[in-house]
Amino acid sequence: MNNPQPTESSEFVDNFKNGIWLFGVLCWVFGICDRTIASFSDGYLSALDLTQLFTAATFFVSWLFLKPTSRL
C-alpha cells in the first residue's frame, strides 16, 4: 500500500547511470577489439601483447560487475 513512486529526477539518474554503463561497455569492447587487431597485425603474439589483452579483458569483466541496479 505504501509503494512510493519514483520521482522524475530519480528516473533520470537511473537512466543516466545505465547510459554511462552501456557507453563503457561499448568502449571496452572497442578497446579489446583494437588491441586484438593490433596484436595479430604483425603475425605473432608477444608477452606484452598477451599482457595487454589480459589486462583489458580483466577490466572489462570488472566493468560488467559494476552494472547499476534499478531502484524500482
Secondary structure, 3 states (H helix, E strand, C coil): CCCCCCCHHHHHHHHHHHHHHHHHHHHHHHHHHHHHHHHHCCCCCCHHHHHHHHHHHHHHHHHHHCCCCCCC
